[in-house]
Amino acid sequence: MSETLEKAFEIMKDRVGSQTSQSKWFEVNQQMIDEFADVTMDHQWIHVDVERANEGPFGAPIAHGHLTLSIMGHLPKESKEIQGPQIEGQKLGINYGFDRVRFPSPVPSGARIRTTNTLKRVEIKGGMIETMTEVVVEIEGQDKPACVAESLGRMAF
């Protein structure tokens, strides 16, 4: 193991259990939902038929779960201080996948969401640091989250 990787691993181990970032509130609007439906060819009425969806089980059109999953990692971060200092020697970070994803509550069109990320685990795998971060997508004004996911990332040095 290189000295750079070893030092980075020690830094990351110290961050386990801490909130690593929180995004700003972000509105998921009907245009975004409609465009996602076009790209994914998922035009189910609960997403795109506003009149019918207003009378449906959720009282409004709702975002696709995969739309929520797709944008959650790209929401603008609230504070760089929460994320901590950059790791010296890191060349890049990559999305490695998910261990678990759940959608406890739908995101109604026009709702605002934000993410809170908490680092849960770090390991050295394949000459890189693998992280597992719990990502919680909150819906403004609601107690139940829209999504809870265990996101895997790899840091290359």
Beta strands, then each sheet from edge to edge (+ up, - down):
strand 1: 19-22
strand 2: 26-27
strand 3: 92-102
strand 4: 112-125
strand 5: 128-139
strand 6: 147-156
sheet 1: 1+ 4- 2+
sheet 2: 1+ 4- 5+ 6- 3+
end
